[in-house]
Each structure stands twice: as C-alpha cells, then as structure tokens.
C-alpha cells in the first residue's frame, strides 16, 4: 500500500468523485541488437568474503532480456548467479569463458581489471 502512495503524482486531496490518479510510469528502454551492445566483463571480490564473481555490465534494454541473457550464461557455465541493476553476476571466475560466449553471440565485449 505504501508503494502505491509513492507512485501517485501531484495530489494531496481531491473532492472530485471522478478523479483518476496519475501514476509514475517506468519507461522501458528498447533492447539494442547484439552487435550494438557493448558489454564489460570483470572479476569482483569486494563485499563477498573473498569469493569471486564474474560481472557482465553495460547491457542496454529490457529487464526481461537481461534476465534471459543471465539465464543463458549461467547455464553455459553450469553455475549460479543473479541479475539485478543492469548487471549479470556469475558465481566463480569465468571471465574468459564469458568473453568467448558473448563474442560468439555477436556482442561487443571488453574486459576490465587485470585478472
């Protein structure tokens, strides 16, 4: 219920019985074709107790398409992971394998970091 109140715009009180609230609408960004996507692959250990995760960043498009990409990468690597805030996190050090998989799918890929 509190979430609903936050989404209402520019209204405090109305006596009009036919009044309709204006709600914020999140704009879905159109997913770019694979050849136009520029993805960055890196290894991260921060805030994870020394365990490594491979990050894929820079995806431009719908959240559903990002989740589908994450699902595909996780199944190819045979490990778990998650997708949130425009980043795919794959458990373990799969940097080179992910670069190869993404290049095979037609993405533009760059690596970040020294490892």
Backbone as a chain_set.jsonl record, in Angstrom:
{"seq": "XXXXXXXXXXXXXXXXXXXXXXXXXXXXXXXXXXXXXXXXXXXXXXXXXXXXXXXXXXXXXXXXXXXXXXXXXXXXXXXXXXXXXXXXXXXXXXXXXXXXXXXXXXXXXXXXXXX", "coords": {"N": [[0.822, -1.189, 0.0], [1.953, 1.233, 0.765], [3.741, 1.552, -1.275], [2.071, 2.137, -3.414], [1.195, 4.701, -2.726], [3.499, 6.217, -3.067], [3.783, 6.27, -5.779], [1.821, 7.908, -6.779], [1.202, 11.001, -8.326], [1.498, 14.498, -7.744], [-0.826, 15.064, -6.073], [-2.746, 15.807, -3.272], [-5.26, 15.894, -2.028], [-8.556, 15.299, -3.164], [-11.83, 16.287, -3.999], [-13.357, 15.576, -6.087], [-15.435, 13.154, -7.428], [-14.938, 11.708, -9.752], [-12.272, 11.683, -10.157], [-9.106, 10.623, -11.346], [-6.104, 9.115, -10.405], [-2.777, 10.075, -11.3], [-0.179, 8.049, -12.24], [3.289, 7.209, -11.8], [5.119, 6.172, -14.567], [7.291, 3.702, -15.496], [9.753, 3.946, -17.877], [10.428, 1.652, -20.34], [13.427, 0.727, -21.672], [14.36, 0.334, -25.016], [15.588, -2.734, -26.273], [18.772, -3.068, -27.536], [20.189, -4.372, -30.619], [22.34, -7.313, -30.642], [24.86, -6.788, -31.845], [25.193, -4.074, -31.439], [25.427, -3.774, -28.749], [27.585, -3.051, -26.049], [29.43, -4.721, -23.935], [30.889, -5.177, -20.693], [33.189, -7.208, -19.054], [34.181, -8.411, -15.927], [36.056, -9.342, -12.961], [35.072, -9.651, -9.578], [35.655, -9.249, -6.113], [34.94, -7.879, -3.906], [33.15, -7.21, -0.9], [32.297, -9.818, -0.614], [33.442, -11.758, 0.931], [35.91, -12.701, -0.038], [35.273, -14.457, -2.053], [34.963, -15.077, -5.55], [33.206, -13.405, -8.163], [31.946, -13.164, -11.458], [31.319, -10.36, -13.346], [29.011, -9.016, -15.663], [28.537, -6.176, -17.337], [26.833, -3.221, -18.629], [24.68, -3.74, -20.297], [22.058, -2.786, -22.453], [18.717, -2.375, -22.402], [15.514, -4.137, -22.06], [14.51, -5.403, -18.856], [13.674, -8.055, -18.806], [14.995, -9.169, -21.024], [17.611, -8.95, -20.157], [17.553, -10.703, -17.973], [17.107, -13.071, -19.364], [19.509, -13.28, -20.824], [21.264, -13.554, -18.65], [20.359, -15.997, -17.601], [20.988, -17.707, -19.698], [23.812, -17.479, -19.772], [24.487, -18.433, -17.21], [23.637, -21.104, -17.407], [25.336, -22.06, -19.43], [27.797, -21.893, -18.157], [27.346, -23.509, -16.023], [26.827, -22.821, -13.37], [25.591, -20.872, -10.552], [23.995, -17.646, -10.122], [22.993, -14.178, -10.49], [20.759, -11.561, -11.648], [20.6, -8.143, -11.537], [19.938, -4.645, -11.295], [20.92, -4.02, -13.856], [23.166, -5.614, -14.158], [24.794, -8.679, -14.686], [25.568, -11.276, -12.559], [27.807, -13.856, -12.186], [28.618, -16.737, -10.466], [31.878, -17.432, -9.44], [35.074, -17.636, -11.232], [34.841, -16.935, -14.36], [35.721, -15.419, -16.46], [37.139, -15.422, -19.038], [35.734, -17.435, -20.381], [33.129, -16.369, -20.468], [33.62, -14.094, -22.037], [34.27, -15.313, -24.478], [31.819, -16.668, -25.0], [30.011, -14.509, -25.216], [31.089, -13.075, -27.381], [30.677, -14.956, -29.352], [27.918, -14.866, -29.503], [27.586, -12.458, -30.711], [27.974, -10.013, -29.435], [29.675, -6.933, -28.568], [32.55, -7.018, -26.736], [34.438, -6.109, -23.881], [37.136, -6.43, -21.569], [37.566, -5.795, -18.086], [39.81, -4.833, -15.545], [42.676, -6.589, -14.115], [42.872, -9.382, -13.822]], "CA": [[0.0, 0.0, 0.0], [2.834, 2.393, 0.8], [4.317, 1.667, -2.608], [1.064, 2.791, -4.226], [1.161, 6.119, -2.392], [4.678, 6.862, -3.614], [3.676, 6.374, -7.228], [0.841, 8.935, -7.135], [1.859, 12.271, -8.607], [0.886, 15.818, -7.65], [-2.163, 15.104, -5.492], [-2.823, 15.716, -1.827], [-6.637, 15.547, -1.704], [-9.487, 15.733, -4.201], [-13.241, 16.022, -3.7], [-13.977, 15.173, -7.339], [-15.65, 11.696, -7.396], [-14.472, 11.1, -10.994], [-10.844, 11.938, -10.272], [-8.22, 9.48, -11.549], [-4.732, 9.418, -10.039], [-1.716, 9.906, -12.293], [0.874, 7.217, -11.676], [4.569, 7.214, -12.491], [5.302, 5.043, -15.463], [8.69, 3.454, -15.79], [9.98, 3.78, -19.302], [11.248, 0.508, -20.694], [14.365, 1.077, -22.716], [14.348, -0.643, -26.108], [16.781, -3.565, -26.292], [19.583, -2.915, -28.738], [20.662, -5.635, -31.189], [23.584, -7.802, -30.036], [26.036, -6.15, -32.444], [25.314, -2.707, -30.934], [25.653, -3.816, -27.304], [28.977, -3.039, -25.631], [29.412, -5.304, -22.598], [32.151, -5.204, -19.972], [33.293, -8.391, -18.202], [35.214, -8.214, -14.914], [36.02, -10.185, -11.765], [34.892, -8.834, -8.383], [35.747, -9.977, -4.848], [34.588, -6.966, -2.82], [31.916, -7.445, -0.145], [31.862, -11.193, -0.821], [34.24, -12.655, 1.756], [37.0, -13.273, -0.808], [34.782, -15.295, -3.154], [34.953, -14.36, -6.819], [32.065, -13.422, -9.073], [32.216, -12.534, -12.739], [30.281, -9.378, -13.629], [28.792, -8.573, -17.042], [27.887, -4.876, -17.2], [26.683, -2.412, -19.823], [23.566, -4.181, -21.132], [21.049, -1.762, -22.675], [17.473, -2.987, -22.854], [14.502, -4.558, -21.099], [14.942, -6.251, -17.743], [13.417, -9.449, -19.188], [16.067, -9.594, -21.92], [18.8, -9.098, -19.318], [17.381, -11.952, -17.226], [17.283, -14.169, -20.318], [20.946, -13.368, -21.06], [21.853, -14.111, -17.431], [19.979, -17.412, -17.524], [21.758, -18.397, -20.726], [25.213, -17.523, -19.349], [24.594, -19.32, -16.047], [23.508, -22.498, -17.826], [26.541, -22.415, -20.187], [28.902, -22.057, -17.211], [26.989, -24.556, -15.064], [26.886, -22.287, -12.01], [24.51, -19.96, -10.191], [24.249, -16.222, -10.257], [21.79, -13.363, -10.435], [20.73, -10.354, -12.474], [19.921, -7.014, -10.912], [20.501, -3.318, -11.557], [21.613, -4.0, -15.138], [24.412, -6.371, -14.073], [24.682, -10.13, -14.536], [26.614, -11.798, -11.688], [28.009, -15.289, -12.334], [29.478, -17.193, -9.368], [33.142, -18.03, -9.852], [35.916, -16.914, -12.174], [34.548, -17.405, -15.714], [35.912, -14.227, -17.29], [37.47, -15.729, -20.429], [34.652, -18.227, -20.948], [32.033, -15.455, -20.769], [34.025, -13.267, -23.174], [34.125, -16.156, -25.67], [30.396, -16.908, -25.243], [29.371, -13.269, -25.649], [31.566, -12.795, -28.732], [30.002, -15.924, -30.222], [26.531, -14.394, -29.644], [27.591, -11.244, -31.525], [28.127, -8.807, -28.625], [30.978, -6.305, -28.458], [32.951, -7.318, -25.363], [35.713, -5.634, -23.373], [37.403, -6.906, -20.22], [38.013, -4.784, -17.139], [40.599, -5.412, -14.478], [43.895, -7.285, -14.527], [42.825, -10.851, -13.745]], "C": [[0.861, 1.246, 0.0], [3.471, 2.612, -0.56], [3.362, 2.407, -3.541], [1.041, 4.291, -3.982], [2.339, 6.864, -2.994], [4.546, 7.092, -5.11], [2.673, 7.432, -7.671], [1.537, 10.276, -7.272], [0.952, 13.457, -8.351], [-0.535, 15.824, -7.099], [-2.049, 14.957, -3.98], [-4.222, 15.253, -1.445], [-7.525, 16.056, -2.835], [-10.899, 15.363, -3.792], [-14.002, 15.585, -4.95], [-14.169, 13.647, -7.342], [-15.146, 10.984, -8.651], [-12.959, 11.252, -11.192], [-10.069, 10.627, -10.433], [-6.794, 9.914, -11.204], [-3.813, 9.245, -11.235], [-0.599, 9.121, -11.609], [2.151, 7.379, -12.489], [4.639, 5.982, -13.378], [6.777, 4.894, -15.756], [8.832, 3.221, -17.283], [10.892, 2.586, -19.522], [12.14, 0.913, -21.854], [14.376, -0.042, -23.754], [15.671, -1.409, -26.116], [17.496, -3.395, -27.625], [19.945, -4.289, -29.306], [22.023, -6.017, -30.593], [24.817, -7.075, -30.558], [26.247, -4.732, -31.925], [25.539, -2.652, -29.43], [27.156, -3.823, -27.018], [29.017, -3.481, -24.173], [30.814, -5.34, -22.013], [32.137, -6.393, -19.011], [34.441, -8.161, -17.229], [35.014, -9.203, -13.777], [35.91, -9.266, -10.558], [34.963, -9.725, -7.148], [35.261, -9.136, -3.667], [33.248, -7.331, -2.203], [31.41, -8.875, -0.276], [32.726, -12.194, -0.052], [35.351, -13.344, 0.983], [36.559, -14.152, -1.958], [34.67, -14.46, -4.424], [33.613, -14.48, -7.522], [32.5, -12.719, -10.353], [31.038, -11.634, -13.068], [30.225, -9.082, -15.122], [27.954, -7.307, -16.945], [27.72, -4.219, -18.564], [25.536, -2.811, -20.725], [22.529, -3.07, -21.229], [19.795, -2.45, -23.189], [16.539, -3.342, -21.721], [15.098, -5.464, -20.03], [14.748, -7.73, -18.077], [14.514, -9.993, -20.098], [17.372, -9.795, -21.153], [18.722, -10.396, -18.527], [17.581, -13.163, -18.119], [18.759, -14.377, -20.635], [21.64, -13.989, -19.855], [21.575, -15.598, -17.293], [20.811, -18.241, -18.502], [23.225, -18.546, -20.296], [25.414, -18.458, -18.163], [24.529, -20.78, -16.467], [24.736, -22.945, -18.618], [27.733, -22.65, -19.269], [28.614, -23.14, -16.181], [27.06, -24.107, -13.621], [25.684, -21.387, -11.762], [24.923, -18.52, -10.408], [22.951, -15.458, -10.155], [21.903, -12.202, -11.411], [19.969, -9.286, -11.705], [20.672, -5.735, -11.228], [21.326, -3.279, -12.835], [22.917, -4.767, -15.167], [24.085, -7.849, -13.929], [25.857, -10.58, -13.684], [26.644, -13.316, -11.825], [28.982, -15.722, -11.249], [30.719, -17.87, -9.925], [33.873, -17.166, -10.869], [35.74, -17.516, -13.571], [34.761, -16.28, -16.728], [36.154, -14.574, -18.76], [36.362, -16.523, -21.104], [33.467, -17.336, -21.331], [32.366, -14.542, -21.949], [33.831, -14.056, -24.468], [32.652, -16.385, -26.02], [29.699, -15.663, -25.791], [29.811, -12.871, -27.059], [30.88, -13.709, -29.749], [28.555, -15.508, -30.493], [26.449, -13.087, -30.438], [27.72, -9.952, -30.746], [29.525, -8.246, -28.78], [31.397, -6.432, -26.997], [34.329, -6.716, -25.065], [35.881, -6.187, -21.96], [37.881, -5.736, -19.374], [38.822, -5.49, -16.067], [41.754, -6.237, -15.017], [43.794, -8.791, -14.578], [42.187, -11.424, -14.979]], "O": [[0.544, 2.218, -0.686], [3.713, 3.754, -0.952], [3.796, 3.212, -4.364], [0.887, 5.071, -4.922], [2.201, 8.021, -3.391], [5.145, 8.024, -5.646], [2.675, 7.818, -8.84], [2.363, 10.645, -6.437], [-0.229, 13.43, -8.698], [-1.381, 16.543, -7.631], [-1.339, 14.084, -3.481], [-4.375, 14.334, -0.639], [-7.273, 17.122, -3.397], [-11.144, 14.262, -3.297], [-15.185, 15.256, -4.863], [-13.185, 12.911, -7.267], [-14.943, 9.77, -8.621], [-12.438, 10.978, -12.273], [-10.343, 9.646, -9.743], [-6.333, 10.961, -11.659], [-4.035, 8.38, -12.081], [-0.136, 9.491, -10.53], [2.116, 7.647, -13.69], [4.258, 4.884, -12.97], [7.434, 5.832, -16.207], [8.123, 2.406, -17.872], [11.987, 2.514, -18.964], [11.663, 1.383, -22.887], [14.399, -1.223, -23.405], [16.741, -0.815, -25.983], [16.906, -3.557, -28.694], [20.002, -5.268, -28.562], [22.76, -5.161, -30.104], [25.728, -6.776, -29.786], [27.37, -4.23, -31.966], [25.814, -1.58, -28.891], [27.91, -4.533, -27.683], [28.676, -2.708, -23.277], [31.799, -5.509, -22.732], [31.189, -6.567, -18.246], [35.537, -7.77, -17.631], [33.956, -9.818, -13.642], [36.567, -8.226, -10.503], [34.404, -10.822, -7.131], [35.181, -9.636, -2.545], [32.317, -7.716, -2.91], [30.223, -9.129, -0.074], [32.722, -13.38, -0.382], [35.71, -14.474, 1.315], [37.391, -14.56, -2.769], [34.326, -13.279, -4.374], [32.966, -15.527, -7.479], [33.317, -11.799, -10.327], [29.891, -12.081, -13.073], [31.258, -8.917, -15.769], [26.799, -7.351, -16.521], [28.374, -4.602, -19.534], [25.417, -2.275, -21.827], [22.158, -2.475, -20.217], [19.797, -3.037, -24.272], [16.727, -2.92, -20.58], [16.061, -6.191, -20.273], [15.558, -8.567, -17.679], [14.92, -11.147, -19.96], [18.146, -10.701, -21.461], [19.716, -11.114, -18.418], [18.154, -14.167, -17.694], [19.22, -15.516, -20.711], [22.506, -14.85, -20.011], [22.456, -16.368, -16.911], [21.274, -19.334, -18.173], [23.808, -19.621, -20.442], [26.399, -19.194, -18.113], [25.276, -21.609, -15.947], [25.148, -24.099, -18.498], [28.583, -23.495, -19.551], [29.535, -23.639, -15.534], [27.326, -24.918, -12.734], [24.863, -21.169, -12.653], [26.044, -18.222, -10.821], [21.921, -16.017, -9.777], [22.978, -11.897, -11.927], [18.836, -9.501, -11.276], [21.89, -5.742, -11.407], [22.334, -2.575, -12.893], [23.707, -4.601, -16.097], [23.21, -8.229, -13.151], [27.009, -10.312, -14.023], [25.633, -13.986, -11.609], [30.059, -15.14, -11.118], [30.631, -18.762, -10.768], [33.381, -16.126, -11.306], [36.41, -18.488, -13.923], [34.058, -16.205, -17.735], [35.449, -14.072, -19.635], [36.079, -16.305, -22.282], [32.868, -17.521, -22.391], [31.496, -14.247, -22.769], [33.291, -13.531, -25.442], [32.271, -16.309, -27.188], [28.893, -15.753, -26.717], [29.0, -12.383, -27.846], [30.547, -13.29, -30.858], [28.025, -15.762, -31.574], [25.355, -12.654, -30.799], [27.589, -8.878, -31.332], [30.463, -8.982, -29.087], [30.666, -5.993, -26.108], [35.252, -6.799, -25.875], [34.902, -6.387, -21.241], [38.516, -4.807, -19.874], [38.532, -6.637, -15.726], [41.814, -6.547, -16.206], [44.553, -9.431, -15.306], [42.057, -12.643, -15.098]]}, "num_chains": 1, "name": "protein.A"}
